[in-house]
Amino acid sequence: MTPQLLHGRLVRLAAPDPERDSAEMAGWSRDSEMLRLMDDDPARPWSPSRLQERMSEEPKLDHFWFMVRRLDDDRLIGEAGLGGISWLHGEAWLYISLGDRACWGKGYGTDAVRVLLRYAFEELNLARVSLGVYDYNPRAVRVYEKVGFVHEGRLRESVQRDGKHHDEIVMGVLRQDWERMAVS
């Protein structure tokens, strides 16, 4: 049994705190590059009050949403979660976004994905975790490969940014592959 299931080496996954987190997240929503790396929706800012409403919604049975906080100072640096869970098939879709640019490229995202995978496989007893990442985000692709995700397909030209179409790369990790990596 993992003593600190939601803790990694650098980060911990925490419950959303609407009053504490909404202003910080609203600030991140003004960073269109971050929004475009995270999602294919049009980039748009969110108000703290709208984020508070979203955070206060009743949790869904097919969705687990966490705030990513640094262990050293408990600073909020992003969000991550597992959504679209099929309990019948034991599958979920992973997402992560680090809104604090000062934390990009320092291992926080990798650590958060490792913690989220441990949660998915050990706590939720899932069989696989999938994700989609855009080809213009090679940094994220490297993170996912490092933690065990493999390329499973491409949705060619599925997103348009600045008048150019880009592919979405579909990746997945199976529980047994993750277990092998976790042991080594």
Secondary structure, 3 states (H helix, E strand, C coil): CCCCCCECCCEEEECCCHHHHHHHHHHHCCCHHHHHHHCCCCCCCCCHHHHHHHHHCCCCCCCEEEEEEECCCCCEEEEEEEEEEECCCCEEEEEEEECCHHHCCCCHHHHHHHHHHHHHHHHCCCCEEEEEEECCCHHHHHHHHHCCCEEEEEEEEEEEECCEEEEEEEEEEEHHHHHHHHHC
